[in-house]
Amino acid sequence: MAAETARVRIGRRELDISRPEKVLFPEDGITKGELIEYYAAVAPRILHHLRNRPLMLERYPDGIQKVRIFQKEVPSYFPSWIRRVSVKKVGGTVTHLVCNDAATLVYIANQACVTPHIFLSRIDKQDRADQMVFDLDPQSEDFEPVRSTALAFKQLLDDLDLPAYLKTTGSRGLHVVVPLQRREGFDAVRDFARELARIVVRQAPSERTLESLKAKRGNRVYIDINRNAYAQLVAPAFAVRARRGAPVSVPLDWSELRKKNLRSDSVTTRTIFDRLDKVGDPWADFWRSAVSLTKARRKLEREMRV
């Protein structure tokens, strides 16, 4: 894509791509055209995590080193064929975009949307969480505490017979995620997530923390459970992040935590498809593994009484 404009066909839609040669990642020379090509190619995988949920668009019209726009409300100039959903929030209602097809994904990439952020619920049951997320955020460049914290969650979730999935954030940390059957509201899910996080923190309090004030965390891994709330957002699997190299939030197999060179931003738009050819998608069965938290909550209560 070297022309000022280009027309592409995505499914049944023909889209005009504006300025595909514009560089969005200056240190790497990655253009908007490359970003669009990535999202078009990864659409069959990322749409599993975008479909039927409200999105927020993280846009960089002049590249990732310039102004960042967090766009929740769908602009009036977006075409009518793009799906929308109304979300009730404090102070009013916001009309969010819904991305159910590759054409919509390419359209928003053409708007210089580097990262589409997702709700942890779907549009038909906006108040019911369909995943529980533990966001492991390191406060230093040492990745080892992040690795050990993720393994601690894996052990705890295994003990509670809960499926545990792992991915990089594409930024600095890791996400540990449990797919849910949408039976509970966000408050109940967040309360349970907090109980599990407290257990993990107690195992290594010098290494892990739930402290919300950054100044009080020191070099400990911050376990963020606050994304488990209504209308909160997370970068989904296969989303690009606005960092040098265009890293991708990539699903991991738990065995990959043994790799000493593992980093959250080590897989990029230019390397992910080689990776997928070699190891596949460890999250291929993610939604088929969804569970209720009821049994796990009862089991935890019994164990805590002992």
N, C-alpha and C positions, 0 to 999 in steps of 0.2 A: 504494500500500500504506500505509494509515493505521491499520489496526486493530491490536490487540494481537497477534493471530495471524491467519494467512491460510493457506488451502490452495491449492496450485497443482498442476497436472498437468504433468509433464515426461515425455514419451514414455509408457511404460506405468505410470509411478509417480505416485502422489499423495503429496505431501510437505506436512507442516505447517511453516510458516514462523513462527518465534517472534520477536516484537518487531521487525517489519520497520522500524518507525519509529525504532529506536535509531540515534543518530548515531555513526558510526565515524570520520568525518573532520571534527572540530569546526570547523576554520577554513573549511570549505567547505559544511558542512551536509549532507554526503553520508551517507546512511543505509545501514543493512544491506540494506534493501529495494532500494536503487539498486545496491548491489554485486551482489546476487543477480540483478537484472534484467540487469546487464552480463554476468555470466558465462553466464546462460541464452542471451543473444543472441549472444555470441562463441563459444559452445560448438563450432559446426561448424569453427571455425578453430583454437582452442586445443587441442582434443582430438587433433589431428594430432601435437601435441608432448607430450601427456600420456600417450597410450594405451600400455598394456602396459609401464609402467615404475613402479618404486617412487617414492612421493612423500613429502615432508615438508611439513607444514602450518604456515605462519606465521600464528598466530591473535592477534586483538586483541579479546577478549570485551567490553572496556569502551572501545574506541576506540583509535586509533593513538597517542594521547598517554599511554596507560596501559600496563599490564603486557603484555608480548609473550611469547607461548608458542610455542616451537618443538616441534612434536609429531611424533614419528617413529612411535611405537607406536600402533596403532589402538586406541582405547578400547573397552572391552567393550560399551558402550551403543550403538555404531554398529550399524545394522541388518545382518542376515545377508546381505542381497542385495548389499551393498558388497563388492567383491572385495578380497582381501588376498594378500600374498606374504611369505614368510619370507626374510630376508636375513641371511647369516652375517657377523658382524663380530667384531672382537677383543673377547673377553669374553662372547660369547654370540650369540643370534639375536634379531633385531628383526622384528616383524610390521608391515610398511608397508601403507598403503592404495594401491590401484591405481585410477585414474580412467579408465574406458573409455567413459563415457556422460555425457550431460548431466545425468541425475538425480543421479549421484554428485557432479558438479561443483556443482550447486545445493545439495546436502546439505551439502557442506563449506563453501560460502559462508554458509549459514545458521549454521554453527558459528563465524562471524566469521573464517574463513580468508581473509585478504586476498591472500596470495601462496602458491600451491602450488609448491614447489620440486621439481625433477625430478632423478633419476639420469641420468647420461650413458650408460646401458645399459638394455636391456629385460629383462624378467623371465625369458625363456627362455635368455638368454646374459648373465647378470649380470656376468661378468668380461670381456666384449667391448664396447669403446666403440663407440657408433654416431655419435659426433660429436667433433670436436676443437675446443676453445674457447680463444680468447685474450680474456681479460677486461682491458680497458683502463681503468684506474682513475686519474682525475686527482687530483692532490694540491693543486690550486688551482682557482679559479673560471674560469681561462682554458681555454676549450674548444679553442682552435686546436691545441695539442700533441696532443690526443686525435684530432682530425681528421687531422693529418698522420701520426700513428702508424698509424691505420687504413688510410690510403692506402698506407703502406709495406708493410703486410701484404698488401694487395690486389695490389700489384706483385709481391711475392715469390711469393705463391700462384699468380698467373697464370703466372709464369715456370716454376713447377713443374707446371703443368697441373692444379692443384687447384681445385675450385670454392670460391668464397669468398662467404659470406653475411654481411650486416651487420644489426645491430639495436641499438636503444638498450637500456640496462639498465632504463630507467625511473627510475633513480636519478641517477647523476652521469656515468657513462661509456658505453662502447660494447662490444659483443661482436662479434668476428669469428669465424665458425663455419664449419667444414668438415664436411659430412656424410660418414660412413664406412660401409663395408660389413660391419662387425663381424667382421673377420678377425684383429684383433690385440688383445692384452691392454692394459690401461691403462698398464702400465709402458713398453711400447714406444711407445705414442701420446704419453705425457707426455715421454719422452726426445726424440722428434722435435719436439714442440712447443717444447721448451726450445732445441733447436738453431736453429729458425726465429726464436724470440724473441731469441736472442743476436745473430743477423744483423741484425735490426731495431734492436736497441739499439746495435750498433756503428756503424750509419749516423748516429745522432744521440745520442751518450752524454750530452750535456748536457740532453737533452729526455726521455729514456726510461731505464727501469731495471728490473732483475729483483730488486732489493734487497727482501728479505722484511721487514726491519725498517723500520717506518714512519718512525722518527726519522732514518734515513739516506737517505730518498728525496728530500728537499728538495721542490722543486716539479715534479719529473719525473713523467711518466706511469708508473705501475706496471703492468707487463705480468704479469698473474697467469696462470700456466699450471698451477697446482696443482689446479684443478678437474678436470683430466684424470687423475683417480685413482678407484679403486674406492670407491663409496658417497659420493663427493663430490656436491655439489648446485649447481644453477644455476636462476635464475628463467627460465622458458620464454617464448617469444614470446607476446604477448597477456596475460601475467600483470599484475595490478595491483600496484603497490608502495605501501608504507605511508608515503607522503609527502604533503605538502600538495598538494591538487589531484587526488589519486588518479591519478597518472601511470601509463602502461602501457608495458611493454617491447614496442616496436613494430618490426617488420621494416622496413628501409629499402632503397631502391635506392641503389646506390653513387653515382649522380649527385647525390643529396641532400646529400652531404658538401660540395658547393659552396655550399650555403645558409649565409650568414653568421649567420643567426638560429637555426641548428640547436642544440638542446639535448636532453639525454637525457630530460628530464622534460616536454617541451613538448606531448606527445600524452597526453590523459587519457581516462578513461572517458566523459566527456561530449563529446569531440571525435573519437574514433577512428573512429566509423562514418561521419562525413562524410568523413574521410580515405580510408577504404576505398572509399567510393562514387567518389571522385575518382581515386585512384591504384591501387586494388586491393591485392593482397598480393604483395610482391616475393619472398616465400618459398613461393609456391604449388607450385613444383617442387623444394623442398628435398630431400625424401627420394628422389625419382627421380634426383637428381644424386649419390648416394652413391658413393664411390670407395674403392679400396684405396690405401694409402700406399706400396706397394712401388716403383712406378715413380718416384714423386717422391723417395723416399729415395735410390734409385740415381742419379737425375739430380743431386741435391744433392751426393752423394759425388763424382761425376765433376767437377762444377764446382769443388768445393773442392780437388781435386787439381791443377787447372790453375794 
